[in-house]
């Protein structure tokens, strides 16, 4: 309620779930789970990699750098690294650790 006014929001979604499995509560849970994952990834890219201040802008370089950042985040998470910034510092101090994470 905002100043006595009532707000009502209607949201539409497309899903491959059968109608009996696509109730509003489940769709909301799926949607929130998706955004939780999205926010986790983007927060790391924005804060740890400071992606917003990147000056890589020509051609497909920006997309390539985003892909490399996502790869690094994914590899760290596959190796149960909870703190990506700490993982990056560890690899910077110990390049053999980076090679190990890459599986080489």
DAJOCOR-V221564 format. One record per helix or strand of 3 or more residues. SS is the DSSP state (H for helix, E for strand). FROM is the first residue (numbers start at 1). LEN is the number of residues. If there is no record, write none. Layout:
BEGIN
ss=SS from=FROM len=LEN
ss=SS from=FROM len=LEN
END
This chain:
BEGIN
ss=H from=19 len=3
ss=H from=24 len=25
ss=H from=51 len=3
ss=H from=61 len=18
ss=H from=84 len=10
ss=H from=95 len=7
END
